[in-house]
Amino acid sequence: MERALAQARHAAAVGEVPVGAVLIRNGSVLAEAHNLIETTPNATAHAEMLVLNEAARLTQSWRLEGVTLYVTLEPCPMCAGAMVLARISRLVYGAPDPKKGAVDSVYDVLRHPANNHRVDISSGVLAEPSGRLLREFFATRRGKPS
């Protein structure tokens, strides 16, 4: 999760919303990324989507069983749906997203009974520094002290 937080800091440094993600398989980093929505410009360039795409490219498979995704912010519906489709084994996330979180806050995409795959979930890991980074980023963007 520390690596995901480092990726989030990189995102903030280049003017992107500070969200970072890391995919781990068998104890090794498979892929890591941060948001690139503004840079690309592409609304789907969320950190989670970028690492899922990179892992699929590297493994030559869209099936990512045995993979754990670490991300600093609760995934949105798009990213949570992609996790189910990619069949990741586990999600570990930091800060909740009360506006569009699709794991625990607003939606429950990963646990939906119609899904043919279940993802194990751990939430709140490094939530405080992940949330603080987001709050400071948006306070700065709005011209307010954090």
C-alpha positions in Angstrom: 0.0 0.0 0.0 3.0 2.3 0.6 3.8 1.9 -3.1 0.3 2.9 -4.1 0.5 5.9 -1.9 3.9 6.9 -3.6 2.1 6.6 -6.9 -0.7 8.9 -5.6 1.9 11.4 -4.7 3.4 11.3 -8.2 -0.1 11.9 -9.6 -0.5 15.0 -7.4 2.9 16.3 -8.5 1.8 16.3 -12.2 -1.7 17.8 -11.5 -3.6 14.6 -11.5 -6.1 13.6 -8.8 -3.8 11.7 -6.4 -4.9 8.1 -6.7 -2.3 5.3 -7.0 -2.6 1.6 -7.6 -0.3 -1.4 -7.5 -1.0 -5.0 -8.6 0.8 -7.7 -6.7 1.1 -11.4 -7.7 3.1 -14.0 -5.7 4.7 -11.2 -3.7 6.0 -9.3 -6.7 4.8 -6.1 -8.3 3.1 -6.8 -11.6 2.1 -3.2 -12.4 1.8 0.2 -10.8 0.3 3.4 -11.9 -1.4 6.6 -10.9 -4.3 8.5 -12.4 -3.7 10.0 -15.9 -7.1 11.3 -16.7 -5.9 14.9 -17.3 -2.6 14.0 -18.9 -4.0 11.6 -21.5 -6.9 13.1 -21.7 -9.0 10.0 -21.1 -11.9 9.5 -18.6 -11.0 5.9 -18.2 -7.3 6.5 -17.2 -7.9 5.7 -13.6 -5.0 4.2 -11.7 -6.9 0.9 -11.4 -7.7 0.6 -15.1 -4.1 1.4 -16.0 -2.7 -1.4 -13.8 -5.3 -3.9 -15.0 -4.5 -3.1 -18.6 -0.7 -3.3 -18.0 -1.0 -6.6 -16.2 -3.2 -8.1 -18.9 -0.6 -7.0 -21.5 2.3 -8.4 -19.5 0.6 -11.7 -18.8 -1.1 -11.9 -22.2 -4.3 -12.7 -20.3 -7.3 -10.7 -19.2 -7.8 -13.3 -16.3 -5.8 -12.0 -13.3 -6.6 -14.7 -10.7 -4.2 -14.7 -7.8 -3.6 -10.9 -8.0 -4.1 -8.4 -5.3 -4.9 -4.8 -6.2 -3.8 -2.0 -3.8 -5.4 1.4 -4.4 -5.4 4.5 -2.3 -9.1 5.4 -2.9 -12.2 3.2 -2.9 -12.8 2.3 -6.6 -15.5 3.8 -8.7 -18.2 1.6 -10.5 -16.1 1.4 -13.7 -13.0 0.2 -11.9 -14.9 -2.2 -9.6 -16.6 -3.7 -12.6 -13.3 -4.2 -14.3 -11.9 -5.9 -11.2 -14.8 -8.5 -11.3 -14.3 -9.0 -15.0 -10.6 -9.4 -14.6 -11.2 -11.9 -11.8 -8.7 -10.4 -9.4 -8.5 -12.2 -6.1 -8.3 -9.3 -3.6 -8.8 -5.6 -3.3 -7.0 -3.5 -0.6 -8.0 0.1 -0.5 -7.3 3.2 1.6 -9.8 6.1 1.8 -13.5 5.7 1.2 -15.1 7.6 -1.6 -18.5 8.9 -0.3 -19.5 10.3 -3.7 -18.9 7.4 -6.1 -17.3 4.6 -4.1 -18.4 1.2 -5.6 -17.3 -1.1 -2.9 -18.7 0.1 0.5 -19.8 3.7 0.2 -22.4 4.2 -2.5 -22.5 1.0 -4.5 -21.6 -2.6 -3.8 -20.3 -3.8 -7.2 -17.8 -6.4 -5.9 -20.4 -8.2 -3.7 -23.3 -8.1 -6.1 -25.1 -11.5 -6.0 -25.3 -11.6 -9.9 -21.5 -11.6 -10.2 -19.9 -14.9 -11.1 -16.7 -14.0 -9.3 -16.1 -12.7 -5.8 -13.3 -10.4 -4.7 -11.9 -10.4 -1.2 -11.9 -6.9 0.3 -9.8 -5.1 2.9 -10.7 -1.4 3.4 -9.2 1.4 5.4 -5.5 0.5 4.9 -3.5 3.7 5.1 -6.8 5.5 4.9 -5.7 8.6 6.8 -2.6 9.5 4.6 -4.6 8.6 1.4 -7.5 10.8 2.4 -5.2 13.6 3.6 -3.5 13.6 0.2 -6.8 13.9 -1.6 -8.1 16.7 0.8 -4.9 18.7 0.4 -4.9 18.3 -3.4 -8.5 19.6 -3.7 -8.0 22.4 -1.1 -5.0 23.6 -3.2 -7.0 23.3 -6.4 -9.8 25.4 -4.9 -7.3 27.9 -3.5 -8.2 27.1 0.2 -5.8 26.1 2.9 -6.0 22.4 3.8 
